[in-house]
Amino acid sequence: MNIILYGRKGHAYTVAFKNFLNSTDVPYIYKDVSQDTAAREHSKDLYNGAVKYPTLFVDDKIFLTPTTEEFNKIMQDLKLRA
């Protein structure tokens, strides 16, 4: 399983999602769109020129600005628990 999270330091959803992922045994990659130029440009491509976050990538699936409920459902589907 390959998980990548785009977010921004201090952003509530980003912090919550990172905290959850940190509590699991599954490794993931975090990219801060305010500091990572490539992630910021990729975000612009995904959101028609805007930088939005969080964005969650799980294997070949992309979840654009998932809500807490959507994130929890994704994690349940992956059988991940804190």
C-alpha positions as CSV (number, residue, x, y, z in Angstrom):
1,M,0.0,0.0,0.0
2,N,1.3,3.4,-1.0
3,I,-0.1,6.4,0.8
4,I,0.8,10.1,0.1
5,L,-0.8,13.0,1.8
6,Y,-0.5,16.6,0.5
7,G,-1.3,19.2,3.1
8,R,-0.2,22.3,4.9
9,K,1.3,22.8,8.4
10,G,-1.3,24.0,10.8
11,H,-4.3,23.1,8.6
12,A,-6.9,21.3,10.7
13,Y,-7.7,18.5,8.3
14,T,-4.0,18.0,7.5
15,V,-3.1,17.8,11.2
16,A,-5.9,15.3,11.9
17,F,-5.1,13.1,8.9
18,K,-1.4,13.1,9.8
19,N,-2.2,12.2,13.4
20,F,-4.3,9.3,12.4
21,L,-1.7,8.0,9.9
22,N,1.1,8.4,12.5
23,S,-0.9,6.2,14.8
24,T,-1.0,3.3,12.3
25,D,1.9,1.0,11.4
26,V,1.5,1.9,7.7
27,P,4.3,4.1,6.3
28,Y,3.2,7.2,4.3
29,I,4.7,10.2,2.6
30,Y,3.7,13.7,3.6
31,K,4.3,16.7,1.4
32,D,3.6,20.2,2.5
33,V,2.4,22.2,-0.4
34,S,3.7,25.4,1.1
35,Q,7.2,24.1,1.1
36,D,7.3,21.4,-1.7
37,T,7.3,23.1,-5.1
38,A,6.6,19.8,-7.0
39,A,3.6,19.0,-4.7
40,R,2.3,22.6,-5.0
41,E,2.5,22.4,-8.8
42,H,0.9,18.9,-8.8
43,S,-1.9,20.3,-6.7
44,K,-2.5,23.1,-9.2
45,D,-2.8,20.5,-11.9
46,L,-5.3,18.5,-9.9
47,Y,-7.4,21.5,-8.9
48,N,-7.5,23.5,-12.2
49,G,-4.8,26.0,-11.2
50,A,-5.6,26.3,-7.4
51,V,-3.6,24.8,-4.6
52,K,-6.0,22.9,-2.4
53,Y,-5.4,20.4,0.4
54,P,-5.5,17.9,1.9
55,T,-5.2,15.6,-1.1
56,L,-4.8,11.9,-0.4
57,F,-3.3,9.4,-2.8
58,V,-3.8,5.7,-2.1
59,D,-2.1,3.5,-4.6
60,D,-3.7,4.6,-7.9
61,K,-6.6,6.5,-6.4
62,I,-6.8,10.2,-5.7
63,F,-9.1,11.7,-3.1
64,L,-9.5,15.5,-3.6
65,T,-10.0,17.4,-0.4
66,P,-11.6,14.6,1.5
67,T,-13.7,15.5,4.6
68,T,-13.2,13.8,7.9
69,E,-16.0,11.4,7.2
70,E,-14.6,10.5,3.8
71,F,-11.1,10.1,5.2
72,N,-12.5,7.8,7.9
73,K,-14.3,5.7,5.3
74,I,-11.2,5.4,3.2
75,M,-9.2,4.3,6.3
76,Q,-11.9,1.7,7.2
77,D,-11.9,0.4,3.6
78,L,-8.1,0.0,4.0
79,K,-8.7,-1.7,7.3
80,L,-6.5,0.9,9.1
81,R,-7.2,1.7,12.7
82,A,-5.6,4.1,15.1
